Amino acid sequence: MALEIGMKDLDVYGDSQLVINQLLEEYEVKEDLVSYHTQARQIIDRLDTVNLQHIPRSANKMADALANLAATLALGAKEDMTIPVCTRWVVTPSKEESAQETNTVSVYEVQRED
């Protein structure tokens, strides 16, 4: 896609340390993955600048959730899908509220599948 829209410089953040290091040619590539590696390297070589950086999944939970959702949706409408959804809202208290000390915990659990 980067080539299709005419990008010359690309920053790639990946959660697989193995894949990032293989693309950086620091690790060997297993025989069954060579075709994928070759294709990725060809794309990288066509760009002016590519920065590859490993980001642990624990440090990028939103991207991990979006990637899992995209992979699930790619199965198509004929496949059964279970998509877990979890949202956490954090609101910074105002200056007046921060002067008061409060401890609040709210938990909502759904027992059935939607």
C-alpha positions as CSV (number, residue, x, y, z in Angstrom):
1,M,0.0,0.0,0.0
2,A,2.8,2.4,0.8
3,L,4.2,2.0,-2.8
4,E,0.7,2.4,-4.3
5,I,0.2,5.8,-2.7
6,G,3.7,7.0,-3.6
7,M,5.3,7.0,-0.1
8,K,9.1,7.2,-0.1
9,D,9.8,7.0,3.6
10,L,8.1,4.6,6.0
11,D,8.3,3.9,9.7
12,V,7.3,0.3,10.6
13,Y,6.4,-0.7,14.1
14,G,6.0,-4.4,14.7
15,D,5.2,-6.5,17.7
16,S,7.2,-9.5,16.6
17,Q,10.8,-9.1,17.5
18,L,11.6,-12.1,15.4
19,V,10.1,-10.6,12.2
20,I,11.7,-7.2,12.8
21,N,15.1,-8.7,13.3
22,Q,14.7,-10.9,10.2
23,L,13.8,-7.9,8.1
24,L,16.9,-6.1,9.6
25,E,18.8,-9.2,8.5
26,E,20.1,-9.8,12.0
27,Y,18.3,-13.2,12.3
28,E,18.1,-16.1,9.8
29,V,14.8,-16.8,8.1
30,K,13.3,-20.3,8.2
31,E,12.9,-21.9,4.9
32,D,9.0,-21.9,4.9
33,L,9.0,-18.1,5.5
34,V,11.6,-17.1,2.9
35,S,9.1,-16.2,0.2
36,Y,7.4,-13.7,2.6
37,H,10.7,-12.3,3.7
38,T,11.8,-11.9,0.1
39,Q,8.6,-10.1,-0.8
40,A,9.0,-7.8,2.2
41,R,12.6,-7.0,1.4
42,Q,11.7,-6.2,-2.2
43,I,9.2,-3.6,-1.0
44,I,11.7,-2.2,1.6
45,D,14.3,-1.9,-1.1
46,R,11.9,0.1,-3.4
47,L,11.5,2.8,-0.7
48,D,14.0,5.5,0.1
49,T,14.0,5.2,3.9
50,V,12.5,2.4,6.1
51,N,12.8,2.5,9.8
52,L,11.9,-0.9,11.5
53,Q,11.2,-0.8,15.2
54,H,10.0,-3.5,17.6
55,I,7.2,-2.4,19.9
56,P,6.1,-5.1,22.5
57,R,2.4,-6.0,22.4
58,S,2.1,-5.0,26.0
59,A,3.1,-1.4,25.0
60,N,0.7,-1.2,22.1
61,K,-2.5,-2.9,23.1
62,M,-4.8,-0.8,20.9
63,A,-2.8,-1.7,17.7
64,D,-2.8,-5.4,18.8
65,A,-6.6,-5.3,19.2
66,L,-7.1,-3.6,15.8
67,A,-4.8,-6.2,14.2
68,N,-6.8,-9.0,15.8
69,L,-10.1,-7.5,14.7
70,A,-8.8,-7.1,11.1
71,A,-7.7,-10.7,11.0
72,T,-11.0,-11.9,12.4
73,L,-13.0,-9.8,9.9
74,A,-10.9,-11.1,7.1
75,L,-12.4,-14.6,7.7
76,G,-15.5,-13.4,5.9
77,A,-19.2,-13.4,6.7
78,K,-19.6,-17.2,6.3
79,E,-17.3,-17.9,9.2
80,D,-18.3,-17.8,12.9
81,M,-16.7,-14.9,14.7
82,T,-16.2,-14.1,18.3
83,I,-14.9,-10.5,18.8
84,P,-14.2,-9.6,22.4
85,V,-14.8,-5.9,23.0
86,C,-13.5,-4.1,26.1
87,T,-13.4,-0.3,26.7
88,R,-11.8,1.5,29.5
89,W,-12.4,5.2,30.0
90,V,-10.1,7.3,32.1
91,V,-11.2,10.8,33.1
92,T,-8.8,13.2,34.7
93,P,-10.4,14.9,37.7
94,S,-10.7,18.6,37.9
95,K,-8.6,20.5,40.4
96,E,-11.5,20.7,42.9
97,E,-12.1,16.9,42.6
98,S,-8.4,16.0,42.9
99,A,-8.3,17.7,46.4
100,Q,-10.8,15.1,47.6
101,E,-9.6,11.6,48.2
102,T,-11.9,9.0,46.8
103,N,-11.6,5.3,46.0
104,T,-14.0,4.0,43.4
105,V,-14.1,0.7,41.5
106,S,-16.8,-0.1,38.9
107,V,-17.1,-3.5,37.3
108,Y,-19.5,-4.7,34.7
109,E,-19.4,-8.2,33.5
110,V,-21.5,-9.7,30.7
111,Q,-22.3,-13.4,31.4
112,R,-23.8,-14.2,28.0
113,E,-22.5,-13.9,24.5
114,D,-24.0,-11.1,22.4
